[in-house]
Amino acid sequence: MFLSVHATVAITSINYTQNPILLFLINFFLHYLLDAIPHGDGDNIKGFKNPIINLAILSFLDLFFVLIILYFSHNNLKYNYNTLIPAIIGAILPDYLWGLYKITNLKILKWANDINELSHKIIKYKPHYLIEYGLQFIPIIICYIILKY
């Protein structure tokens, strides 16, 4: 899933606890739960011949959207940064650990790759990539409903 989806879920989780450590842990776990939903991750994005450049641009844009979500959550929902930051870091850290492993191949981070691969294989159904991207809206819609009421 895109980091912005994980961040949206993290913000919603603040409605249930204000404990920063618990928010970090819950969202770290929720990241892998969400990744079990079939979703497009940018494998089909074209642009530059080098796939690393494509993924770097996609990652930058995704992080940019996370920062926008963080800003609006703080200003519009009046959430405190002491709860927002740990929740969002817990939600997006698994992808950064996985990416760091893919780039560096550090053995100490192999667990991040293993859990990432496992979570993506829980549901074996692979729909058309456009449907996969569309499935990312489900958590966002659920979060919107929770935040609205």
CNS distance restraints for C-alpha pairs under 8 A (distance, minus, plus):
assign (resid   1 and name CA) (resid   5 and name CA) 6.51 0.50 0.50
assign (resid   1 and name CA) (resid   6 and name CA) 7.16 0.50 0.50
assign (resid   1 and name CA) (resid  34 and name CA) 7.26 0.50 0.50
assign (resid   1 and name CA) (resid  35 and name CA) 6.01 0.50 0.50
assign (resid   1 and name CA) (resid  39 and name CA) 6.01 0.50 0.50
assign (resid   1 and name CA) (resid  40 and name CA) 6.84 0.50 0.50
assign (resid   1 and name CA) (resid  41 and name CA) 5.87 0.50 0.50
assign (resid   1 and name CA) (resid 136 and name CA) 6.54 0.50 0.50
assign (resid   2 and name CA) (resid   6 and name CA) 6.82 0.50 0.50
assign (resid   2 and name CA) (resid  41 and name CA) 6.60 0.50 0.50
assign (resid   2 and name CA) (resid  62 and name CA) 6.62 0.50 0.50
assign (resid   2 and name CA) (resid 136 and name CA) 7.84 0.50 0.50
assign (resid   3 and name CA) (resid   7 and name CA) 6.07 0.50 0.50
assign (resid   3 and name CA) (resid  62 and name CA) 5.93 0.50 0.50
assign (resid   3 and name CA) (resid  63 and name CA) 6.80 0.50 0.50
assign (resid   3 and name CA) (resid  66 and name CA) 6.68 0.50 0.50
assign (resid   3 and name CA) (resid  91 and name CA) 7.81 0.50 0.50
assign (resid   3 and name CA) (resid  92 and name CA) 5.87 0.50 0.50
assign (resid   4 and name CA) (resid   8 and name CA) 6.13 0.50 0.50
assign (resid   4 and name CA) (resid  62 and name CA) 6.20 0.50 0.50
assign (resid   4 and name CA) (resid  63 and name CA) 7.31 0.50 0.50
assign (resid   4 and name CA) (resid  65 and name CA) 5.99 0.50 0.50
assign (resid   4 and name CA) (resid  66 and name CA) 4.98 0.50 0.50
assign (resid   4 and name CA) (resid  69 and name CA) 7.48 0.50 0.50
assign (resid   5 and name CA) (resid   9 and name CA) 6.41 0.50 0.50
assign (resid   5 and name CA) (resid 136 and name CA) 6.98 0.50 0.50
assign (resid   5 and name CA) (resid 137 and name CA) 7.96 0.50 0.50
assign (resid   5 and name CA) (resid 139 and name CA) 7.04 0.50 0.50
assign (resid   5 and name CA) (resid 140 and name CA) 6.37 0.50 0.50
assign (resid   6 and name CA) (resid  10 and name CA) 6.20 0.50 0.50
assign (resid   6 and name CA) (resid  31 and name CA) 6.31 0.50 0.50
assign (resid   6 and name CA) (resid  34 and name CA) 7.76 0.50 0.50
assign (resid   6 and name CA) (resid  88 and name CA) 7.62 0.50 0.50
assign (resid   6 and name CA) (resid  91 and name CA) 5.48 0.50 0.50
assign (resid   6 and name CA) (resid  92 and name CA) 6.46 0.50 0.50
assign (resid   7 and name CA) (resid  11 and name CA) 6.21 0.50 0.50
assign (resid   7 and name CA) (resid  66 and name CA) 6.27 0.50 0.50
assign (resid   7 and name CA) (resid  69 and name CA) 7.44 0.50 0.50
assign (resid   7 and name CA) (resid  87 and name CA) 7.85 0.50 0.50
assign (resid   7 and name CA) (resid  88 and name CA) 5.29 0.50 0.50
assign (resid   7 and name CA) (resid  91 and name CA) 6.09 0.50 0.50
assign (resid   7 and name CA) (resid  92 and name CA) 7.01 0.50 0.50
assign (resid   8 and name CA) (resid  12 and name CA) 6.37 0.50 0.50
assign (resid   8 and name CA) (resid  69 and name CA) 7.32 0.50 0.50
assign (resid   8 and name CA) (resid 140 and name CA) 6.61 0.50 0.50
assign (resid   8 and name CA) (resid 143 and name CA) 6.97 0.50 0.50
assign (resid   9 and name CA) (resid  13 and name CA) 6.29 0.50 0.50
assign (resid   9 and name CA) (resid  27 and name CA) 7.83 0.50 0.50
assign (resid   9 and name CA) (resid 139 and name CA) 7.02 0.50 0.50
assign (resid   9 and name CA) (resid 140 and name CA) 7.25 0.50 0.50
assign (resid   9 and name CA) (resid 143 and name CA) 6.27 0.50 0.50
assign (resid  10 and name CA) (resid  14 and name CA) 6.87 0.50 0.50
assign (resid  10 and name CA) (resid  23 and name CA) 7.72 0.50 0.50
assign (resid  10 and name CA) (resid  27 and name CA) 5.84 0.50 0.50
assign (resid  10 and name CA) (resid  84 and name CA) 7.85 0.50 0.50
assign (resid  10 and name CA) (resid  87 and name CA) 5.26 0.50 0.50
assign (resid  10 and name CA) (resid  88 and name CA) 5.56 0.50 0.50
assign (resid  10 and name CA) (resid  91 and name CA) 6.13 0.50 0.50
assign (resid  11 and name CA) (resid  15 and name CA) 7.78 0.50 0.50
assign (resid  11 and name CA) (resid  73 and name CA) 7.40 0.50 0.50
assign (resid  11 and name CA) (resid  84 and name CA) 6.59 0.50 0.50
assign (resid  11 and name CA) (resid  87 and name CA) 6.88 0.50 0.50
assign (resid  11 and name CA) (resid  88 and name CA) 7.17 0.50 0.50
assign (resid  12 and name CA) (resid  16 and name CA) 7.98 0.50 0.50
assign (resid  12 and name CA) (resid 143 and name CA) 5.97 0.50 0.50
assign (resid  12 and name CA) (resid 146 and name CA) 7.25 0.50 0.50
assign (resid  12 and name CA) (resid 147 and name CA) 6.51 0.50 0.50
assign (resid  13 and name CA) (resid  17 and name CA) 7.00 0.50 0.50
assign (resid  13 and name CA) (resid  23 and name CA) 7.16 0.50 0.50
assign (resid  13 and name CA) (resid  27 and name CA) 7.79 0.50 0.50
assign (resid  13 and name CA) (resid  87 and name CA) 7.76 0.50 0.50
assign (resid  14 and name CA) (resid  18 and name CA) 6.02 0.50 0.50
assign (resid  14 and name CA) (resid  23 and name CA) 7.09 0.50 0.50
assign (resid  14 and name CA) (resid  83 and name CA) 6.96 0.50 0.50
assign (resid  14 and name CA) (resid  84 and name CA) 7.45 0.50 0.50
assign (resid  14 and name CA) (resid  87 and name CA) 7.53 0.50 0.50
assign (resid  17 and name CA) (resid  22 and name CA) 7.59 0.50 0.50
assign (resid  17 and name CA) (resid  23 and name CA) 6.99 0.50 0.50
assign (resid  18 and name CA) (resid  23 and name CA) 7.27 0.50 0.50
assign (resid  18 and name CA) (resid  83 and name CA) 6.11 0.50 0.50
assign (resid  19 and name CA) (resid  23 and name CA) 6.05 0.50 0.50
assign (resid  19 and name CA) (resid  83 and name CA) 7.00 0.50 0.50
assign (resid  20 and name CA) (resid  24 and name CA) 6.13 0.50 0.50
assign (resid  20 and name CA) (resid  82 and name CA) 6.75 0.50 0.50
assign (resid  20 and name CA) (resid  83 and name CA) 5.18 0.50 0.50
assign (resid  20 and name CA) (resid  86 and name CA) 5.63 0.50 0.50
assign (resid  20 and name CA) (resid  87 and name CA) 6.88 0.50 0.50
assign (resid  21 and name CA) (resid  25 and name CA) 6.30 0.50 0.50
assign (resid  21 and name CA) (resid  86 and name CA) 7.05 0.50 0.50
assign (resid  22 and name CA) (resid  26 and name CA) 5.93 0.50 0.50
assign (resid  23 and name CA) (resid  27 and name CA) 6.03 0.50 0.50
assign (resid  23 and name CA) (resid  83 and name CA) 7.27 0.50 0.50
assign (resid  23 and name CA) (resid  86 and name CA) 6.39 0.50 0.50
assign (resid  23 and name CA) (resid  87 and name CA) 4.85 0.50 0.50
assign (resid  23 and name CA) (resid  90 and name CA) 7.37 0.50 0.50
assign (resid  24 and name CA) (resid  28 and name CA) 6.06 0.50 0.50
assign (resid  24 and name CA) (resid  86 and name CA) 4.98 0.50 0.50
assign (resid  24 and name CA) (resid  87 and name CA) 4.71 0.50 0.50
assign (resid  24 and name CA) (resid  88 and name CA) 7.40 0.50 0.50
assign (resid  24 and name CA) (resid  89 and name CA) 6.78 0.50 0.50
assign (resid  24 and name CA) (resid  90 and name CA) 4.31 0.50 0.50
assign (resid  24 and name CA) (resid  91 and name CA) 7.22 0.50 0.50
assign (resid  25 and name CA) (resid  29 and name CA) 6.30 0.50 0.50
assign (resid  25 and name CA) (resid  90 and name CA) 6.30 0.50 0.50
assign (resid  26 and name CA) (resid  30 and name CA) 6.04 0.50 0.50
assign (resid  26 and name CA) (resid  87 and name CA) 7.94 0.50 0.50
assign (resid  26 and name CA) (resid  90 and name CA) 7.56 0.50 0.50
assign (resid  27 and name CA) (resid  31 and name CA) 5.95 0.50 0.50
assign (resid  27 and name CA) (resid  87 and name CA) 6.02 0.50 0.50
assign (resid  27 and name CA) (resid  88 and name CA) 7.39 0.50 0.50
assign (resid  27 and name CA) (resid  90 and name CA) 5.08 0.50 0.50
assign (resid  27 and name CA) (resid  91 and name CA) 4.61 0.50 0.50
assign (resid  28 and name CA) (resid  32 and name CA) 7.23 0.50 0.50
assign (resid  28 and name CA) (resid  90 and name CA) 4.45 0.50 0.50
assign (resid  28 and name CA) (resid  91 and name CA) 4.99 0.50 0.50
assign (resid  28 and name CA) (resid  92 and name CA) 7.52 0.50 0.50
assign (resid  28 and name CA) (resid  93 and name CA) 7.22 0.50 0.50
assign (resid  28 and name CA) (resid  94 and name CA) 6.83 0.50 0.50
assign (resid  29 and name CA) (resid  33 and name CA) 6.56 0.50 0.50
assign (resid  29 and name CA) (resid  91 and name CA) 7.92 0.50 0.50
assign (resid  30 and name CA) (resid  34 and name CA) 6.00 0.50 0.50
assign (resid  30 and name CA) (resid  91 and name CA) 7.12 0.50 0.50
assign (resid  31 and name CA) (resid  35 and name CA) 6.21 0.50 0.50
assign (resid  31 and name CA) (resid  91 and name CA) 5.50 0.50 0.50
assign (resid  31 and name CA) (resid  92 and name CA) 7.26 0.50 0.50
assign (resid  31 and name CA) (resid  94 and name CA) 7.16 0.50 0.50
assign (resid  32 and name CA) (resid  36 and name CA) 6.50 0.50 0.50
assign (resid  32 and name CA) (resid  94 and name CA) 7.97 0.50 0.50
assign (resid  32 and name CA) (resid 115 and name CA) 7.66 0.50 0.50
assign (resid  32 and name CA) (resid 116 and name CA) 6.92 0.50 0.50
assign (resid  32 and name CA) (resid 119 and name CA) 5.66 0.50 0.50
assign (resid  33 and name CA) (resid  37 and name CA) 7.58 0.50 0.50
assign (resid  33 and name CA) (resid 119 and name CA) 6.89 0.50 0.50
assign (resid  35 and name CA) (resid  39 and name CA) 7.57 0.50 0.50
assign (resid  35 and name CA) (resid 116 and name CA) 7.83 0.50 0.50
assign (resid  35 and name CA) (resid 119 and name CA) 5.84 0.50 0.50
assign (resid  35 and name CA) (resid 120 and name CA) 5.68 0.50 0.50
assign (resid  36 and name CA) (resid 119 and name CA) 4.90 0.50 0.50
assign (resid  36 and name CA) (resid 120 and name CA) 4.90 0.50 0.50
assign (resid  36 and name CA) (resid 121 and name CA) 6.80 0.50 0.50
assign (resid  36 and name CA) (resid 122 and name CA) 5.68 0.50 0.50
assign (resid  36 and name CA) (resid 123 and name CA) 6.13 0.50 0.50
assign (resid  37 and name CA) (resid 120 and name CA) 7.43 0.50 0.50
assign (resid  37 and name CA) (resid 123 and name CA) 6.77 0.50 0.50
assign (resid  37 and name CA) (resid 135 and name CA) 7.63 0.50 0.50
assign (resid  38 and name CA) (resid 120 and name CA) 7.30 0.50 0.50
assign (resid  38 and name CA) (resid 123 and name CA) 6.91 0.50 0.50
assign (resid  38 and name CA) (resid 125 and name CA) 7.12 0.50 0.50
assign (resid  38 and name CA) (resid 126 and name CA) 6.49 0.50 0.50
assign (resid  38 and name CA) (resid 127 and name CA) 7.63 0.50 0.50
assign (resid  38 and name CA) (resid 132 and name CA) 5.74 0.50 0.50
assign (resid  38 and name CA) (resid 135 and name CA) 7.16 0.50 0.50
assign (resid  39 and name CA) (resid 129 and name CA) 7.56 0.50 0.50
assign (resid  39 and name CA) (resid 131 and name CA) 7.79 0.50 0.50
assign (resid  39 and name CA) (resid 132 and name CA) 4.04 0.50 0.50
assign (resid  39 and name CA) (resid 133 and name CA) 5.38 0.50 0.50
assign (resid  39 and name CA) (resid 134 and name CA) 7.67 0.50 0.50
assign (resid  39 and name CA) (resid 135 and name CA) 6.07 0.50 0.50
assign (resid  39 and name CA) (resid 136 and name CA) 6.24 0.50 0.50
assign (resid  40 and name CA) (resid 129 and name CA) 5.91 0.50 0.50
assign (resid  40 and name CA) (resid 130 and name CA) 7.53 0.50 0.50
assign (resid  40 and name CA) (resid 132 and name CA) 4.90 0.50 0.50
assign (resid  40 and name CA) (resid 133 and name CA) 4.68 0.50 0.50
assign (resid  40 and name CA) (resid 136 and name CA) 7.99 0.50 0.50
assign (resid  41 and name CA) (resid 133 and name CA) 7.68 0.50 0.50
assign (resid  42 and name CA) (resid  55 and name CA) 7.31 0.50 0.50
assign (resid  42 and name CA) (resid  58 and name CA) 7.39 0.50 0.50
assign (resid  44 and name CA) (resid 129 and name CA) 7.90 0.50 0.50
assign (resid  45 and name CA) (resid  54 and name CA) 7.06 0.50 0.50
assign (resid  46 and name CA) (resid  54 and name CA) 6.97 0.50 0.50
assign (resid  47 and name CA) (resid  54 and name CA) 6.59 0.50 0.50
assign (resid  48 and name CA) (resid  53 and name CA) 6.61 0.50 0.50
assign (resid  48 and name CA) (resid  54 and name CA) 6.05 0.50 0.50
assign (resid  50 and name CA) (resid  54 and name CA) 6.68 0.50 0.50
assign (resid  51 and name CA) (resid  55 and name CA) 6.16 0.50 0.50
assign (resid  52 and name CA) (resid  56 and name CA) 5.97 0.50 0.50
assign (resid  53 and name CA) (resid  57 and name CA) 6.13 0.50 0.50
assign (resid  54 and name CA) (resid  58 and name CA) 6.16 0.50 0.50
assign (resid  55 and name CA) (resid  59 and name CA) 5.89 0.50 0.50
assign (resid  56 and name CA) (resid  60 and name CA) 6.08 0.50 0.50
assign (resid  57 and name CA) (resid  61 and name CA) 6.18 0.50 0.50
assign (resid  58 and name CA) (resid  62 and name CA) 6.01 0.50 0.50
assign (resid  59 and name CA) (resid  63 and name CA) 6.06 0.50 0.50
assign (resid  60 and name CA) (resid  64 and name CA) 6.09 0.50 0.50
assign (resid  61 and name CA) (resid  65 and name CA) 6.32 0.50 0.50
assign (resid  62 and name CA) (resid  66 and name CA) 6.34 0.50 0.50
assign (resid  63 and name CA) (resid  67 and name CA) 6.27 0.50 0.50
assign (resid  64 and name CA) (resid  68 and name CA) 6.38 0.50 0.50
assign (resid  65 and name CA) (resid  69 and name CA) 6.15 0.50 0.50
assign (resid  66 and name CA) (resid  70 and name CA) 6.08 0.50 0.50
assign (resid  67 and name CA) (resid  71 and name CA) 6.10 0.50 0.50
assign (resid  68 and name CA) (resid  72 and name CA) 6.20 0.50 0.50
assign (resid  69 and name CA) (resid  73 and name CA) 5.92 0.50 0.50
assign (resid  70 and name CA) (resid  74 and name CA) 6.19 0.50 0.50
assign (resid  70 and name CA) (resid  84 and name CA) 7.31 0.50 0.50
assign (resid  71 and name CA) (resid  75 and name CA) 6.21 0.50 0.50
assign (resid  72 and name CA) (resid  76 and name CA) 5.45 0.50 0.50
assign (resid  72 and name CA) (resid  77 and name CA) 7.31 0.50 0.50
assign (resid  73 and name CA) (resid  77 and name CA) 5.02 0.50 0.50
assign (resid  73 and name CA) (resid  78 and name CA) 6.57 0.50 0.50
assign (resid  73 and name CA) (resid  79 and name CA) 6.26 0.50 0.50
assign (resid  74 and name CA) (resid  78 and name CA) 4.88 0.50 0.50
assign (resid  74 and name CA) (resid  79 and name CA) 4.86 0.50 0.50
assign (resid  74 and name CA) (resid  80 and name CA) 6.37 0.50 0.50
assign (resid  74 and name CA) (resid  81 and name CA) 6.95 0.50 0.50
assign (resid  74 and name CA) (resid  84 and name CA) 7.77 0.50 0.50
assign (resid  75 and name CA) (resid  79 and name CA) 7.55 0.50 0.50
assign (resid  79 and name CA) (resid  83 and name CA) 7.20 0.50 0.50
assign (resid  79 and name CA) (resid  84 and name CA) 6.64 0.50 0.50
assign (resid  80 and name CA) (resid  84 and name CA) 6.15 0.50 0.50
assign (resid  81 and name CA) (resid  85 and name CA) 5.57 0.50 0.50
assign (resid  82 and name CA) (resid  86 and name CA) 7.05 0.50 0.50
assign (resid  83 and name CA) (resid  87 and name CA) 6.24 0.50 0.50
assign (resid  84 and name CA) (resid  88 and name CA) 6.11 0.50 0.50
assign (resid  85 and name CA) (resid  89 and name CA) 5.96 0.50 0.50
assign (resid  86 and name CA) (resid  90 and name CA) 5.95 0.50 0.50
assign (resid  87 and name CA) (resid  91 and name CA) 6.24 0.50 0.50
assign (resid  88 and name CA) (resid  92 and name CA) 6.22 0.50 0.50
assign (resid  89 and name CA) (resid  93 and name CA) 5.54 0.50 0.50
assign (resid  90 and name CA) (resid  94 and name CA) 7.54 0.50 0.50
assign (resid  92 and name CA) (resid  96 and name CA) 6.84 0.50 0.50
assign (resid  93 and name CA) (resid  97 and name CA) 6.11 0.50 0.50
assign (resid  94 and name CA) (resid  98 and name CA) 6.08 0.50 0.50
assign (resid  94 and name CA) (resid 112 and name CA) 6.72 0.50 0.50
assign (resid  94 and name CA) (resid 116 and name CA) 7.77 0.50 0.50
assign (resid  95 and name CA) (resid  99 and name CA) 5.99 0.50 0.50
assign (resid  96 and name CA) (resid 100 and name CA) 5.95 0.50 0.50
assign (resid  97 and name CA) (resid 101 and name CA) 6.20 0.50 0.50
assign (resid  97 and name CA) (resid 109 and name CA) 6.79 0.50 0.50
assign (resid  97 and name CA) (resid 112 and name CA) 6.03 0.50 0.50
assign (resid  97 and name CA) (resid 113 and name CA) 7.87 0.50 0.50
assign (resid  98 and name CA) (resid 102 and name CA) 6.27 0.50 0.50
assign (resid  98 and name CA) (resid 109 and name CA) 7.35 0.50 0.50
assign (resid  98 and name CA) (resid 112 and name CA) 5.21 0.50 0.50
assign (resid  98 and name CA) (resid 113 and name CA) 5.11 0.50 0.50
assign (resid  98 and name CA) (resid 116 and name CA) 7.01 0.50 0.50
assign (resid  99 and name CA) (resid 103 and name CA) 6.19 0.50 0.50
assign (resid 100 and name CA) (resid 104 and name CA) 5.90 0.50 0.50
assign (resid 100 and name CA) (resid 105 and name CA) 7.56 0.50 0.50
assign (resid 100 and name CA) (resid 109 and name CA) 7.79 0.50 0.50
assign (resid 101 and name CA) (resid 105 and name CA) 4.73 0.50 0.50
assign (resid 101 and name CA) (resid 106 and name CA) 5.67 0.50 0.50
assign (resid 101 and name CA) (resid 107 and name CA) 7.80 0.50 0.50
assign (resid 101 and name CA) (resid 109 and name CA) 5.53 0.50 0.50
assign (resid 101 and name CA) (resid 110 and name CA) 6.52 0.50 0.50
assign (resid 101 and name CA) (resid 112 and name CA) 7.46 0.50 0.50
assign (resid 101 and name CA) (resid 113 and name CA) 6.78 0.50 0.50
assign (resid 102 and name CA) (resid 113 and name CA) 7.74 0.50 0.50
assign (resid 105 and name CA) (resid 109 and name CA) 7.59 0.50 0.50
assign (resid 105 and name CA) (resid 110 and name CA) 7.55 0.50 0.50
assign (resid 106 and name CA) (resid 110 and name CA) 6.86 0.50 0.50
assign (resid 109 and name CA) (resid 113 and name CA) 7.00 0.50 0.50
assign (resid 110 and name CA) (resid 114 and name CA) 6.22 0.50 0.50
assign (resid 111 and name CA) (resid 115 and name CA) 6.08 0.50 0.50
assign (resid 112 and name CA) (resid 116 and name CA) 6.04 0.50 0.50
assign (resid 113 and name CA) (resid 117 and name CA) 6.12 0.50 0.50
assign (resid 114 and name CA) (resid 118 and name CA) 6.10 0.50 0.50
assign (resid 115 and name CA) (resid 119 and name CA) 6.04 0.50 0.50
assign (resid 116 and name CA) (resid 120 and name CA) 6.34 0.50 0.50
assign (resid 117 and name CA) (resid 121 and name CA) 6.37 0.50 0.50
assign (resid 118 and name CA) (resid 122 and name CA) 6.46 0.50 0.50
assign (resid 126 and name CA) (resid 132 and name CA) 7.76 0.50 0.50
assign (resid 127 and name CA) (resid 131 and name CA) 6.11 0.50 0.50
assign (resid 127 and name CA) (resid 132 and name CA) 6.18 0.50 0.50
assign (resid 128 and name CA) (resid 132 and name CA) 6.38 0.50 0.50
assign (resid 129 and name CA) (resid 133 and name CA) 6.26 0.50 0.50
assign (resid 130 and name CA) (resid 134 and name CA) 6.22 0.50 0.50
assign (resid 131 and name CA) (resid 135 and name CA) 6.15 0.50 0.50
assign (resid 132 and name CA) (resid 136 and name CA) 7.06 0.50 0.50
assign (resid 133 and name CA) (resid 137 and name CA) 7.79 0.50 0.50
assign (resid 134 and name CA) (resid 138 and name CA) 7.77 0.50 0.50
assign (resid 136 and name CA) (resid 140 and name CA) 7.15 0.50 0.50
assign (resid 137 and name CA) (resid 141 and name CA) 6.00 0.50 0.50
assign (resid 138 and name CA) (resid 142 and name CA) 6.21 0.50 0.50
assign (resid 139 and name CA) (resid 143 and name CA) 6.04 0.50 0.50
assign (resid 140 and name CA) (resid 144 and name CA) 6.10 0.50 0.50
assign (resid 141 and name CA) (resid 145 and name CA) 6.27 0.50 0.50
assign (resid 142 and name CA) (resid 146 and name CA) 6.25 0.50 0.50
assign (resid 143 and name CA) (resid 147 and name CA) 5.98 0.50 0.50
assign (resid 144 and name CA) (resid 148 and name CA) 5.92 0.50 0.50
assign (resid 145 and name CA) (resid 149 and name CA) 6.31 0.50 0.50
